Amino acid sequence: MSYCCEFIRRFKTICTVLLCIIITKLSDFQPFAYAGGLYDSQTDLVRFGERDYDAYSGRWMAKDPIGFRSKSTNIYLYTISDPINWIDPIGLSELVYDRSSGQLEIWPDNGMGPPQIFPAGNNAINPTGDPLTPESYGPAPNGTYPMGDIIETGLDENSSFGTAFIPIILPANACGEQRTGIGLHAGRANRGGVNHPTRGCIRTNEAALRALRHDPPSRITIRE
């Protein structure tokens, strides 16, 4: 009987010690790190399957698998090395321009909100011009369209286009003609800003362009 009691006492002691070790080292048994990656305590890297992330430098340790198709020239970058204040600049944000509210919404690629919202206008010099006819100078057409790469103009905020221009790729009309030169830009900050007339482009402000440099858009929806 005494042998059994001693065995039980020692067994309880061992279990207590093991439990203390488990509680003390509990963090080692929690592998999930920021954004759901798997933390590797041996390398201090966070594994995301395709590549590893270094939280100390704020950068990926391997190239972006989609290369320059992300519209970023830095294929190691993650959130401008500042994940507290920025989102992952993978170039898949989507825009919504709402005419009635005069607002441009920038939605991140995962569709989760709330979006960033900026003032915008589409005050075309020929309001009745056909939206799909070349050189009509009419407003941009309603619908959803792909967008091209950001083009830096080298100009200032008071110029006709502002500091950047992002093309909106419109379809051909019934005659097979395609209207080009339509896009999103800023400019004329000293002459009415977003309300200053354009030849059909959507005009926003420089704050919106700065946001889009961090997360370039893939398409835009234009609605009433």
C-alpha positions in Angstrom: 0.0 0.0 0.0 2.8 2.4 0.9 4.5 1.7 -2.4 1.3 2.7 -4.3 0.9 5.9 -2.3 4.5 6.8 -3.0 4.0 6.2 -6.7 0.9 8.3 -6.8 2.6 11.1 -4.9 5.6 11.1 -7.3 3.3 10.9 -10.3 1.4 14.0 -9.1 4.7 15.8 -8.5 5.8 15.0 -12.0 2.5 16.1 -13.5 2.7 19.4 -11.6 6.2 20.1 -12.8 5.2 19.3 -16.4 2.1 21.6 -16.1 4.3 24.4 -14.9 6.7 24.0 -17.8 3.8 24.0 -20.3 2.3 27.1 -18.8 5.7 28.8 -18.8 6.4 27.9 -22.4 2.9 28.4 -23.6 4.0 31.0 -26.1 6.1 28.3 -27.8 3.0 26.3 -28.5 1.2 29.3 -30.1 2.6 29.4 -33.6 0.3 32.0 -35.1 1.8 35.4 -35.6 0.5 38.7 -37.1 -1.8 38.2 -40.1 -2.1 34.5 -39.4 1.4 33.5 -40.4 3.3 30.8 -38.6 6.1 32.1 -36.4 9.4 30.3 -36.5 11.3 30.8 -33.2 14.5 29.5 -34.7 14.7 32.2 -37.4 12.4 34.9 -35.9 10.6 34.9 -39.3 6.9 34.5 -40.0 6.1 31.9 -42.6 3.3 32.5 -45.1 3.8 29.4 -47.3 5.2 31.1 -50.5 7.7 33.3 -48.6 8.8 34.4 -45.1 8.3 37.8 -43.5 10.8 39.6 -41.3 8.9 41.7 -38.7 12.0 43.6 -37.7 12.7 45.0 -41.1 9.1 45.0 -42.2 10.0 43.3 -45.5 9.5 39.9 -47.2 12.6 37.7 -47.5 11.8 36.6 -51.1 10.5 38.2 -54.2 6.7 38.7 -54.8 5.6 35.6 -56.8 3.6 37.8 -59.2 6.6 40.0 -59.8 6.0 43.4 -61.3 2.4 42.6 -62.1 1.6 44.0 -58.6 2.4 47.5 -60.2 5.0 48.0 -57.5 8.7 48.4 -58.4 9.8 47.0 -55.0 8.9 43.3 -55.0 10.2 42.8 -51.4 8.1 45.6 -49.9 5.2 45.0 -47.4 3.0 47.9 -46.4 5.7 50.5 -47.0 7.6 48.8 -44.1 4.9 50.3 -41.9 2.1 47.7 -41.2 0.6 49.9 -38.5 -0.4 52.7 -40.8 -0.5 51.1 -44.3 -2.0 48.1 -46.0 -0.2 45.6 -48.3 0.5 47.5 -51.6 -0.3 44.6 -53.9 -1.9 46.7 -56.6 -5.4 45.3 -56.4 -7.4 48.0 -54.7 -10.7 48.9 -56.3 -12.2 52.4 -56.8 -15.8 53.5 -56.7 -16.7 57.0 -58.0 -20.1 58.1 -56.9 -21.4 61.1 -58.8 -24.3 61.9 -56.5 -22.1 62.2 -53.4 -19.0 63.6 -55.3 -16.8 61.0 -53.6 -14.1 58.6 -54.6 -13.9 55.4 -52.5 -10.7 53.4 -52.3 -11.4 49.8 -51.3 -8.5 47.5 -50.4 -8.1 44.3 -52.5 -9.8 42.1 -49.9 -13.0 44.1 -50.1 -13.0 44.8 -46.4 -14.0 48.3 -45.3 -14.3 50.9 -44.4 -12.9 52.4 -47.6 -10.8 55.6 -47.8 -12.9 58.4 -49.1 -11.8 61.5 -51.0 -13.6 64.2 -52.9 -13.9 63.9 -56.7 -15.8 65.3 -59.6 -16.5 64.6 -63.3 -17.3 68.1 -64.5 -16.8 67.5 -68.2 -16.6 70.5 -70.5 -19.2 68.9 -72.8 -21.8 67.4 -70.3 -23.9 66.0 -73.2 -21.0 64.4 -75.1 -21.2 60.7 -75.7 -19.0 59.0 -73.0 -17.6 56.4 -75.5 -17.0 58.6 -78.5 -13.4 59.8 -79.0 -12.8 63.6 -78.6 -16.4 64.1 -77.4 -15.2 65.6 -74.2 -18.2 64.1 -72.5 -18.2 62.7 -69.0 -16.8 59.3 -68.2 -19.3 56.5 -68.7 -21.0 54.6 -65.9 -19.8 51.1 -65.4 -16.8 49.1 -64.2 -13.5 49.4 -66.1 -9.9 48.3 -65.7 -7.3 50.9 -64.9 -3.7 51.3 -66.2 -0.5 52.0 -64.3 0.0 55.3 -62.4 1.8 57.8 -64.6 3.8 60.4 -62.8 3.4 63.8 -64.5 6.3 65.6 -62.9 3.9 68.6 -62.4 2.5 70.3 -59.3 -0.9 70.2 -57.7 -2.0 73.4 -59.6 -1.3 72.0 -63.0 -4.0 70.6 -65.3 -3.4 66.9 -64.2 -1.7 67.3 -60.8 1.2 65.1 -59.9 -0.1 61.8 -61.4 -2.6 60.4 -64.0 -4.2 56.9 -63.9 -5.7 55.8 -67.2 -9.3 54.3 -67.3 -9.5 51.7 -70.1 -12.8 52.1 -71.9 -14.3 49.6 -74.3 -14.8 50.4 -78.0 -18.2 51.9 -79.0 -20.6 50.5 -81.6 -18.5 51.9 -84.4 -15.4 50.1 -83.1 -13.8 53.4 -81.9 -12.2 53.5 -78.5 -12.0 56.7 -76.5 -8.6 57.1 -74.9 -7.1 59.7 -72.6 -9.7 59.3 -69.9 -8.5 58.7 -66.4 -8.2 59.8 -62.8 -6.1 62.7 -61.8 -5.9 65.7 -59.5 -4.7 69.3 -60.4 -6.1 72.8 -60.4 -6.0 73.0 -56.6 -5.8 76.8 -56.9 -8.8 76.9 -59.3 -11.6 75.0 -57.8 -9.9 71.7 -57.2 -12.2 68.7 -57.9 -14.9 71.0 -59.4 -12.6 72.4 -62.1 -13.7 71.2 -65.6 -12.0 68.3 -67.4 -12.2 66.8 -70.9 -14.0 63.8 -69.4 -11.6 62.7 -66.7 -12.5 62.3 -63.0 -10.7 64.8 -60.9 -9.8 64.1 -57.3 -7.1 65.6 -54.9 -3.5 64.9 -54.2 -4.4 63.1 -51.0 -6.2 60.5 -53.0 -3.2 60.1 -55.4 -0.9 59.6 -52.4 -3.1 56.8 -51.1 -3.2 55.2 -54.6 0.5 55.2 -54.8 0.6 53.0 -51.8 -2.1 50.7 -53.2 -2.5 51.1 -56.9 -6.0 50.4 -58.3 -7.0 47.6 -60.7 -10.4 48.9 -61.7 -13.0 51.6 -61.1 -16.7 51.6 -60.9 -18.5 54.8 -61.9 -22.1 55.2 -60.8 -24.7 57.8 -60.3 
